[in-house]
Amino acid sequence: MALLRVELMVVAAVARCGRGTPEGEEGSVMNATGIGTVPANRDKWLLRLGTASGALGILLELAMGMLHAGHTDPNDSATVFLEYAVSDIWTAVHIGQFFGAALIGLSLLTLAYVLAQQDGVARAFASVGALAAITVIAVFAVQMAVDGVALKSAVDDWVSAPASEKTVAFRVANGIRDVEKGLSGFFQIANGIALLGLGLAVALARGLPRWLGVVGALAGVGALIGGWATAHTGFSMDASRFSLPTVILLAVFVLGVSTLLWRHTFTDGHLEETGLA
């Protein structure tokens, strides 16, 4: 319930900012691209924060992915658990993955704020994307706690358990693994809703690059399909075949959003043209 209240408060704030500030009020300017009335002094650093967080989030996720242990079939628990057991940086990597996802989520929320300056359907889709982006960060935090802390502890217990207790210890670890698979499925589904909502909002917005919105929407569809597959089959080949295209589209969309937000930073009190359309 607390998370729901927070999400509703953020969506309400996004919706309110779409109304802009009264014409002629000090600190407000009208963007020539049609984004809307934006309080310049207040939003200058917000847009720059969105720019930096998106790029840093992608780089952090790439770095953590390279450090992540496990290069065998992730659905083969008995084999992959042995790789996890010898990793000394397992928990640190998952903390890094969480921060990467949180930074990307912050960038998407900043985009939703910008899109709230629009009217009509684009603004509605931006609100959906903002709500889903908050859910993504929350679900991923739980997933990383399960995977990075609980699963690691259970795997270590299984490896060190005496022969008479190994079967039970393995079942405990594998049960935690099943919880992780479920969280991963719902994380991808929530991520898909966020990307689809924001992608459609960008595609339908005035003055914004439509191709970037299409990329975001396609990434959302891929994440939705991948999440459905993961929820039903775990970390299977059926689920993983959607991962690479979705990750590439997500990276393009987030980096495009970062560029978009950077080009909307203020110069002499006015928003610059995007240069991406």
N, C-alpha and C positions, 0 to 999 in steps of 0.2 A: 504493500500500500504506500509506503514511503517513497519508493521508486516511482510509482505511478503519479504521486503528487508532484514530485520533482519534474517528471516528463511533461505534465500538463502545464506547470509553471513556465517551463522553457518554451513550449509551443505557444503559450499565450503571449510570452514576451516577443517571440518571433513574429507573431501575428500583429501585435501592437506596433512593432517597428515598421511594419509595412504601411502604416498610415502616414509615416513621415512626420515632419514638424511643420507647424503653421508657416505659410508663405510669409517671407519677410523676417522670420525669426533669426536672430544673430546666430551664426555658426552653422547655418544650413545652406546647402547649395543644390542645384539641380543638375544631375548627371546628363550629359549630352547623349549618352547611349540609351537613355530611357529607363535606367534602373530605378530612378525615383529620387525623392528628396532625402538626403543623407546628412546628418550632423557631422560636419567635417572634423572638428576638433576631437569629438568623442570617438570617431570610428577610424581615425588614421592608424593608430597602433593596433586596433583590433584586426584590421585587414592585413597588416604586416605580420601579426601573430599567426593568422590563418595561413599566410604564405609560408612562413618558416616551419610551422608545425606539420604541414602536409609533406614538404620535402624531407624534413628530418625523420618523420614517421616512416616513409618509404625506405630511406637509407638504413634506419635502425632495424626494420623488419628483414631487410636483405642480409644485414650483418648477423642477426640472430639466427636466421635460417641456415647460414653457412656454419655456425657453431653448434647447431642442434644435432644431438646424437641420434643415430638410428638411420641406417641405410638399407635395411631389409624390409620385407613385406610388413607394414605396420599392423596388418590384421593377424599376423603370426606372433601372438603374444609371447610364447615361450622363447622364441629366438630374439625378438626385438627387446624384450626385457633385459636380456643379458647385456645388450649394448647400453641400455639406460643405466644399468647398475654400475658400470665402470666410468660413467661421466661424473667429473667433479664439479662441473659448472652447470649442471642440469637446472637447478632452481634459478640461478642467476640469468640463464638464457630465457627462461619463461617470464621472469620479471621484466627483462628487456623487451620481450615480445608484447607484453601488456602495455608498456610505455609507448611502443611503436604504434600499436592499435589506438591507444588513447590520443596520440598526436594526430593521427589520420582522422579520427573522429572529431577532434577539435577543428580541423580544417574543413570538414564537411559541415559542421555546425555553423562555421563562419560563412560558408557558401549559402547555407539556408537563410542566414540573416540578410545577406545581400539579395537573395531571391525574394525575400519578403517585401522588398520595395516594389515588386511587380503587382499587378492586379490580376484577378480572375484565377484561371486554372493553374498557372505557374506558381502562384502564391500558395494555393491549396496543396499542390504536390510538394512544395518546399516544407510545409508544416509536417506532412507525412514523413518526409525524409529526415527532418530534425528529430521527431519522436523515435523513429527507428534507429537513428544514429546513437541516441542515448542508450537505447536498449542493447545495441551492439556492444558498447563499451562495458555495460554492466554484465552481460552474459559472458563476455570474453574474460573479464576479471575472475569470475567464478571458474571458468574453464581452466585458466592458467593456475589457479590455486589448486584445483583437483589434479591437473597434469604435473605441474611443477613441484608441488609439495606432497600431496597425499599419495599420488602414484609412486613417486620416487621413494618415499618411506616404505611403502608396501613392497616394492620391488627389492629394496635392500633387505627387508625382513625375509623375503622368500629366498634370496640368494644365501643368506647366512643361517637359515633355519636348518635344524637337523633333519635327516632323511625322513624320519617318522612324521614330521610336521610340514614337509614341503608341499604336499598336495593341498592341504588346507590353506597354507600361505599363498600358494599360486592362485587359488580360487578367490581369495580376498583381493589380491592385486588385479586379477582379471575383472572382478566386479567393479573396481574403481575405474578400470579402463573402459568398461561399458558405459559408466556415467560420463566419462570424458567424451566418448563417441556421441552420446546424446546431446551433450552441450555443444560439441562441434557442429552437429547438424543444425541446431537451433541458432547458433551464432551465424552460420552461413545464411540461413533463411532471413534472419533479421538484417544482416548485411545486404542481402539481395533487395529487401524492401527499401532500405535506405538509399542504395545506389539507383534503383529503379525510380524512386520518387524524385530524387534530386536530378537524375539524368533527364527525366521527362520535364522537370521544371526548367532546366537549362535550355532544352530543345524548344520549349514553348515560350520562353522569355523573349522580351524585346531587347535587341542590342547585344545579345550574347551569342557565342559561336554554337550553332546548331549541331555541328559535327561532334563537339565535345559532349553535348547532351546525349547523342546517340551512343557514344562510347560508354558513358555512364550507365545508360539503360541496358545495354547489352551485357555489361559487367554484372548488373543486378540480376538479369535473367539467368546468367551462368551460375551465380551464387545461389539463386533459388533452386535450380536443378541440382547443383552439387550438394546443397543442404538436404534436399529430399533424399538423394541417394545415400548420403552419409547416415542419415537417421534410420534408413532401412537396412543398409549393408555394411555400416561401419567404414573403416578406412580401406575400402575395396578398390579394385581397378575401375569398377563402374563409377565410383565416386571421384576417384583421382583424375579420370580423364577430362573432367571439367575444370580441374584446379588450375592448370597452367594457363589456358586461355583466359580464365577469369582473373587470375593474378595479373597477367599482362594488361588486360583492359582496365583493371582497377588502378594499376600504376600509371597508365596513360591518363586516366581521368583525374586522379589526385594531383599529378604533376601539372596537368592542364589547369585544374582549379587553382593551384598555387600560383601559376603564371597569371591567371585571370585576376586573382586577388591582388597580386603585386602590381599589375597594370592599373588597378583601381585605387592604389594608394594616392594620397593627395599631393598635388603640386600647386603651390600658391593658392590653396583653398579650393581647387577644383579637381574633380575626378578625371583621370586620363581615359582615353579611348582604350578598348581592350586590345585591338590589333590582332585578334584571333579569329574573328568572324570570317 
